[in-house]
Amino acid sequence: MTVDALPSPVRPSSGARLAVYPGSFDPIHNGHVDIILRGARLFDRIVVAVSRNAEKAPLFSVEERIELMREVFRDQPNVEVEAFDGLLVDYARHKHASVIVRGLRAVSDFEFEFQMALMNRRLSPEIETVFMMPAERYTYTSSRLVKEVFSLGGVVNGLVPEAVEGRLREKRSGGQA
């Protein structure tokens, strides 16, 4: 393949480089926050795309997750948060994104993420996938583990933003967030 045969990246008319960071974020944890903040330094804008996955039974509704993330990133003007459903590449094209950001915590994440990146490239070759690793102290952190530890009475301080920890406590006490 020659350079001329490579597809051009999708760029909005403003020329800004937009990245999409998709996930369920149920709940968002500090590993996510680390990747989002670092992505916000690399790209002009980063859209945190909260997936509406009907197959999962989330702890927080999509609306609650969006509200929490908007609170966490309220001082980051180039971080946007919205919901999406359907194919990620369709959403990314709709947003005029040129990059999909994905987090890799461990080698065990790589095979699945690699398959997804290749499928996304097949579906939309003009959109690149960029893999980012969280800070070392968050490499073992996952939303599933945060929920499990918290539900069993464990401490998640330092693993999630304070706003998330507060909402988790509200959920535990039966209050609605």
Secondary structure, DSSP 4 states (H G I P E B T S, - for coil): --GGGSPPPP--TT---EEEEEE--TT--HHHHHHHHHHHHHSSEEEEEEE--TTS--SS-HHHHHHHHHHHTTT-TTEEEEEE-S-HHHHHHHHT-SEEEEE--SHHHHHHHHHHHHHHHHH-TTSEEEEEPPPGGGTT--HHHHHHHHHTT---BTTB-HHHHHHHHHHHTT---
